[in-house]
Amino acid sequence: DITACPESAGQNIQNFQATFDAKPKKGSNLVISLDGTALADLAITKVKLVCYSADGGQLYSNNIPYANTVAAGGNVHWDYTYYLPGIIPDGTYKLEANFYQDDSTVLGCGQFHISFP
C-alpha cells in the first residue's frame, strides 16, 4: 500500500497508487509504477527517492530528473527502476517518493514499505 506522507509540506498529490513488477528481491531490479491525483496545476522537475530503516534512520536518497506538467485533477504517473543490492539486511524499509517543483518546494509525497525475509 502507498499513502501520502503525513509530515510532508507538499500535499498537492493525493490518492496514490503504486505497483511493483515483481515481489522485491535482493540483488535484482524492482520496477516501481506510481500514480496520484494532482490537486492543483503542477510543474514537476524531479523526484527525490528516500529510503529509511525500520528505526527511521535515512539510509539512501537519490534525486531523479522528472520533467512533467499536470493539470489539476490530472494523473501524475512515474515509473522508476531501482536496483536492490544483495547485501540489504532482512527487515522492513520505508521508501518515500517526493515530487519537487524546484530544489526546495515539495509538491507531493507518497510513502510505501518493502520487506525482505
C-alpha positions as CSV (number, residue, x, y, z in Angstrom):
1,D,0.0,0.0,0.0
2,I,1.1,3.6,-0.6
3,T,-0.1,6.6,1.2
4,A,0.6,10.4,1.2
5,C,3.4,11.2,3.5
6,P,1.7,12.7,6.6
7,E,4.6,15.0,7.6
8,S,5.2,16.3,4.1
9,A,4.8,20.1,3.4
10,G,3.6,19.2,-0.1
11,Q,0.1,17.8,-0.2
12,N,-0.9,18.6,-3.8
13,I,-0.7,15.0,-5.0
14,Q,-3.2,12.6,-3.3
15,N,-4.8,9.2,-3.9
16,F,-1.5,7.5,-4.6
17,Q,-1.4,4.0,-6.1
18,A,1.8,2.0,-6.7
19,T,2.7,-1.3,-8.2
20,F,5.9,-3.3,-8.5
21,D,6.7,-5.5,-11.4
22,A,7.6,-8.4,-9.0
23,K,8.0,-9.1,-5.3
24,P,11.1,-7.2,-4.1
25,K,14.1,-9.5,-4.2
26,K,17.7,-8.7,-3.1
27,G,20.2,-8.5,-6.0
28,S,17.6,-7.6,-8.6
29,N,15.9,-4.6,-10.2
30,L,12.5,-3.5,-9.0
31,V,10.3,-1.5,-11.3
32,I,8.0,0.9,-9.5
33,S,5.0,2.4,-11.2
34,L,3.4,5.2,-9.2
35,D,0.2,7.2,-9.8
36,G,-1.5,10.0,-7.9
37,T,-4.1,12.8,-8.5
38,A,-2.9,16.4,-8.8
39,L,-4.9,18.7,-6.6
40,A,-3.5,21.8,-8.4
41,D,-1.7,22.6,-11.6
42,L,1.8,21.2,-11.1
43,A,5.2,21.7,-12.8
44,I,7.4,18.8,-11.5
45,T,11.2,18.9,-12.0
46,K,12.4,16.0,-10.0
47,V,11.6,13.1,-7.7
48,K,13.7,12.5,-4.6
49,L,13.6,8.9,-3.6
50,V,14.5,8.3,0.1
51,C,14.9,5.0,1.9
52,Y,14.5,4.7,5.7
53,S,15.3,1.8,8.0
54,A,12.7,0.4,10.4
55,D,14.0,2.7,13.2
56,G,13.6,5.8,10.9
57,G,17.2,6.4,10.0
58,Q,17.8,7.6,6.5
59,L,19.8,5.0,4.5
60,Y,19.8,6.4,1.0
61,S,18.4,9.2,-1.2
62,N,18.6,9.9,-4.9
63,N,17.4,12.9,-7.0
64,I,15.9,11.7,-10.2
65,P,15.2,14.2,-13.0
66,Y,11.5,14.1,-13.9
67,A,10.0,16.9,-16.0
68,N,6.2,16.8,-16.1
69,T,3.4,19.2,-16.0
70,V,0.0,18.0,-14.8
71,A,-3.3,20.0,-14.7
72,A,-5.4,20.0,-11.5
73,G,-7.4,16.7,-11.5
74,G,-4.9,15.0,-13.8
75,N,-2.9,11.9,-13.2
76,V,0.7,12.1,-12.1
77,H,2.4,8.9,-13.4
78,W,6.1,8.0,-12.6
79,D,8.0,4.8,-13.5
80,Y,11.3,4.0,-11.9
81,T,13.7,1.1,-11.9
82,Y,15.5,0.7,-8.6
83,Y,18.3,-1.9,-8.0
84,L,18.0,-3.7,-4.7
85,P,21.6,-4.6,-3.6
86,G,22.1,-8.2,-2.5
87,I,23.6,-7.0,0.8
88,I,20.4,-5.5,2.1
89,P,19.8,-6.8,5.7
90,D,16.4,-8.5,6.2
91,G,13.7,-6.2,7.6
92,T,11.1,-3.7,6.5
93,Y,12.1,-0.4,4.9
94,K,10.1,2.7,4.1
95,L,10.5,4.4,0.7
96,E,9.4,8.0,0.1
97,A,8.9,9.5,-3.4
98,N,9.0,13.3,-3.0
99,F,7.9,15.2,-6.1
100,Y,9.6,18.6,-6.4
101,Q,8.7,21.8,-8.2
102,D,12.3,23.1,-7.7
103,D,15.1,22.4,-5.3
104,S,13.1,23.2,-2.2
105,T,9.4,23.1,-3.0
106,V,7.8,19.7,-2.4
107,L,4.5,19.3,-4.3
108,G,3.6,15.8,-3.0
109,C,5.0,12.8,-1.4
110,G,4.0,9.1,-1.4
111,Q,5.4,6.5,1.0
112,F,5.3,2.7,0.9
113,H,7.1,-0.2,2.6
114,I,9.1,-3.1,1.2
115,S,10.2,-6.1,3.3
116,F,12.8,-8.8,2.9
117,P,12.5,-12.1,4.7
